[in-house]
Amino acid sequence: MSNKGGKVKLLFFIAFFPLAVLSASIDINTASKEELVALSGIGTAKALKIVRYRKEHQCFKSIDELINVDGVSQKIVEKNKDLLTLTPCQAITEQKKMDIHSFKDVLFDPVNLFFVVTIFILAVLEYLLKKDLKAQIISMGVLGTFVGIFIGLQGFDPSDIMGSVKDILVGLKTAFFTSIVGMGVATILSIEQKLRGSSEIKQ
């Protein structure tokens, strides 16, 4: 019975050991400073140098390129090689392009453009006319958010909730942009107004 139990444990170990190794692996093209510190022979200073090198060179072309980082020797690389993985540079570049493309989609969304332009027109009017329009600016941002949410909900299909969630989340990301702009502009105007008021008092 004990032999049978031992064989079961051995089979279990063989089956799940590769998963454990994969979960413990560290991708040097995406790992954070905290993750890199977990490597043998890599302290905080060296981890920061690795991250800095990666930013300057876009990505690591190979794991052996780590030796180009100041303080990282071939011995350290060999000691950690079983734990290291490497996302291809092309995949990193494509992901960055996708992130930029996603931001452009939000920025140039027609709903966002209309409300953002309106917010900046109100900001210019407040500055030129010396009228307090910060409440209207914030309200315009919030209104843009609700309009964006309303538009996103038009595509919601109760019979296909999972399929609709992605569209709704994309719509929310777009919609909340107007509120961020509205509150940001109002905050900047408020700071500018207080600084201008304090300078006038001193004079």
Backbone torsions as a table, in degrees:
resi	resn	phi	psi	omega
1	MET	NA	-41.7	-179.4
2	SER	-67.5	-35.9	177.8
3	ASN	-64.6	-40.1	179.0
4	LYS	-63.5	-42.5	178.9
5	GLY	-64.1	-36.4	178.8
6	GLY	-66.9	-38.0	178.5
7	LYS	-66.1	-39.7	178.4
8	VAL	-61.9	-43.0	179.6
9	LYS	-64.2	-39.1	179.7
10	LEU	-65.2	-43.1	178.2
11	LEU	-64.0	-40.7	179.1
12	PHE	-61.5	-42.6	180.0
13	PHE	-64.1	-44.6	-179.1
14	ILE	-62.9	-37.8	-176.9
15	ALA	-71.3	-39.0	-171.7
16	PHE	-103.1	-7.4	179.4
17	PHE	-62.0	-43.7	178.0
18	PRO	-59.1	-36.6	178.9
19	LEU	-66.6	-38.8	179.2
20	ALA	-64.5	-40.1	178.7
21	VAL	-65.0	-43.3	179.9
22	LEU	-62.3	-41.6	-178.3
23	SER	-67.9	-25.4	-179.0
24	ALA	-90.9	-7.5	-177.0
25	SER	-69.1	153.4	-177.5
26	ILE	-124.4	121.8	179.4
27	ASP	-86.2	113.0	-175.1
28	ILE	-70.9	-12.2	177.5
29	ASN	-90.7	-10.7	-179.0
30	THR	-132.1	-12.0	-174.6
31	ALA	-64.8	144.8	176.7
32	SER	-81.6	171.9	178.5
33	LYS	-59.9	-41.5	-178.5
34	GLU	-63.6	-38.2	178.8
35	GLU	-69.0	-38.7	-179.0
36	LEU	-67.8	-32.6	179.1
37	VAL	-61.7	-25.8	-179.6
38	ALA	-68.8	-14.9	179.8
39	LEU	-74.3	150.0	179.8
40	SER	-67.6	127.6	177.7
41	GLY	82.6	3.4	-179.9
42	ILE	-112.3	108.7	176.0
43	GLY	-93.6	-171.7	-178.1
44	THR	-61.1	-42.9	-177.8
45	ALA	-62.9	-45.3	-179.6
46	LYS	-69.2	-36.1	178.2
47	ALA	-61.8	-41.7	178.4
48	LEU	-64.6	-38.1	178.7
49	LYS	-66.1	-37.2	178.4
50	ILE	-64.5	-45.7	179.2
51	VAL	-63.1	-41.4	179.8
52	ARG	-65.4	-42.6	178.7
53	TYR	-62.3	-42.7	-179.7
54	ARG	-61.8	-40.3	178.6
55	LYS	-67.2	-41.5	-178.1
56	GLU	-67.9	-32.8	-176.3
57	HIS	-107.6	12.4	179.1
58	GLN	74.6	-45.0	-179.7
59	CYS	-172.2	170.0	173.2
60	PHE	-89.2	130.9	178.9
61	LYS	-79.7	-27.4	178.5
62	SER	-153.2	163.1	179.5
63	ILE	-66.0	-36.4	179.9
64	ASP	-64.4	-18.1	178.9
65	GLU	-65.8	-14.6	178.0
66	LEU	-57.4	-28.7	-178.2
67	ILE	-67.3	-13.6	176.8
68	ASN	-75.6	-14.3	178.3
69	VAL	-79.1	131.1	-178.7
70	ASP	-57.5	123.7	177.6
71	GLY	96.5	-11.5	179.6
72	VAL	-99.9	111.5	-177.5
73	SER	-92.2	168.2	176.3
74	GLN	-61.5	-35.2	179.5
75	LYS	-62.2	-42.0	179.1
76	ILE	-65.7	-40.8	179.5
77	VAL	-63.1	-45.7	-178.8
78	GLU	-64.4	-36.7	-178.5
79	LYS	-65.3	-31.4	-176.0
80	ASN	-105.1	1.2	-169.7
81	LYS	-57.2	-35.0	-178.7
82	ASP	-67.8	-22.3	-179.0
83	LEU	-94.4	-14.3	-172.9
84	LEU	-89.2	138.0	173.2
85	THR	-128.3	170.5	-174.7
86	LEU	-145.9	114.0	172.4
87	THR	-74.6	128.8	-179.3
88	PRO	-54.9	144.3	-178.8
89	CYS	-57.8	-35.6	-179.5
90	GLN	-60.9	-40.1	179.7
91	ALA	-66.6	-38.1	178.0
92	ILE	-64.1	-44.5	-179.9
93	THR	-62.7	-43.1	-179.9
94	GLU	-63.2	-39.4	179.2
95	GLN	-64.2	-41.0	178.3
96	LYS	-63.8	-39.7	178.2
97	LYS	-63.7	-40.3	179.0
98	MET	-63.6	-40.9	179.4
99	ASP	-63.7	-43.4	179.1
100	ILE	-64.9	-42.6	179.9
101	HIS	-62.4	-40.7	179.7
102	SER	-63.2	-41.1	179.1
103	PHE	-65.4	-39.7	178.5
104	LYS	-64.1	-37.5	178.3
105	ASP	-60.6	-41.9	179.2
106	VAL	-68.3	-45.9	-175.4
107	LEU	-63.3	-40.3	-175.6
108	PHE	-100.7	15.4	173.4
109	ASP	-62.9	133.4	-176.8
110	PRO	-54.5	-40.0	179.1
111	VAL	-63.1	-47.1	179.4
112	ASN	-62.0	-44.5	-179.1
113	LEU	-58.1	-45.1	-178.7
114	PHE	-60.5	-50.0	-176.0
115	PHE	-72.5	-36.4	178.9
116	VAL	-66.1	-43.6	177.4
117	VAL	-61.5	-42.6	178.2
118	THR	-61.6	-41.4	179.4
119	ILE	-61.6	-43.9	-178.7
120	PHE	-70.8	-31.4	174.8
121	ILE	-64.2	-44.2	176.9
122	LEU	-62.3	-38.3	179.1
123	ALA	-64.3	-43.1	178.6
124	VAL	-64.5	-41.5	178.5
125	LEU	-62.8	-41.3	178.0
126	GLU	-61.7	-42.7	-177.1
127	TYR	-67.7	-41.2	-176.3
128	LEU	-78.7	-41.0	-176.0
129	LEU	-90.8	-5.8	-178.4
130	LYS	58.3	36.6	177.5
131	LYS	-105.9	144.8	179.7
132	ASP	-84.2	101.7	-178.8
133	LEU	-115.0	17.7	-176.3
134	LYS	-64.5	-36.6	179.1
135	ALA	-63.8	-40.1	179.6
136	GLN	-68.3	-36.5	179.1
137	ILE	-64.0	-46.0	178.4
138	ILE	-64.4	-42.8	179.5
139	SER	-61.2	-39.1	179.0
140	MET	-64.4	-39.3	177.7
141	GLY	-64.4	-43.9	179.1
142	VAL	-66.4	-40.5	178.0
143	LEU	-60.1	-42.1	177.7
144	GLY	-60.2	-38.0	178.0
145	THR	-63.8	-46.6	-179.6
146	PHE	-65.1	-37.2	177.7
147	VAL	-64.6	-43.3	178.8
148	GLY	-62.2	-42.0	178.0
149	ILE	-63.4	-43.4	179.9
150	PHE	-60.4	-43.9	179.1
151	ILE	-63.7	-41.7	179.6
152	GLY	-63.6	-35.4	-179.2
153	LEU	-71.4	-17.3	179.4
154	GLN	-64.7	-26.1	179.7
155	GLY	-91.4	4.8	-178.1
156	PHE	-74.9	129.3	-179.8
157	ASP	-116.3	107.4	-178.6
158	PRO	-57.2	-26.3	-179.3
159	SER	-82.2	-11.0	178.7
160	ASP	-137.7	68.5	-174.9
161	ILE	-63.1	-46.3	-178.2
162	MET	-62.3	-39.2	179.6
163	GLY	-70.4	-24.9	-177.6
164	SER	-86.7	-22.8	-175.0
165	VAL	-59.6	-42.6	-178.2
166	LYS	-59.9	-44.9	-179.4
167	ASP	-64.4	-38.4	-179.8
168	ILE	-66.2	-43.3	-179.4
169	LEU	-64.0	-39.9	176.3
170	VAL	-62.8	-41.5	178.0
171	GLY	-63.7	-39.0	179.4
172	LEU	-66.3	-40.2	178.7
173	LYS	-60.2	-40.7	178.7
174	THR	-70.2	-44.8	-174.0
175	ALA	-63.9	-43.6	-174.9
176	PHE	-70.0	-12.5	178.5
177	PHE	-59.3	-39.4	-178.1
178	THR	-66.0	-37.3	178.1
179	SER	-66.3	-40.4	178.7
180	ILE	-61.5	-45.8	179.5
181	VAL	-64.3	-45.4	-178.7
182	GLY	-59.7	-49.0	-179.3
183	MET	-68.7	-35.6	178.4
184	GLY	-64.8	-45.7	179.3
185	VAL	-64.7	-42.7	179.4
186	ALA	-62.7	-39.0	178.8
187	THR	-65.3	-44.4	178.9
188	ILE	-61.7	-43.4	179.0
189	LEU	-63.9	-38.8	179.7
190	SER	-64.5	-43.2	178.3
191	ILE	-64.4	-44.7	179.9
192	GLU	-61.0	-40.2	-179.4
193	GLN	-64.9	-41.8	-179.7
194	LYS	-69.0	-39.2	178.2
195	LEU	-65.1	-40.4	179.3
196	ARG	-67.2	-38.9	178.8
197	GLY	-66.2	-40.3	-179.2
198	SER	-68.6	-35.3	179.3
199	SER	-69.3	-35.5	178.6
200	GLU	-68.9	-35.4	178.6
201	ILE	-65.8	-40.9	-179.7
202	LYS	-63.9	-35.5	-179.8
203	GLN	-72.6	NA	NA
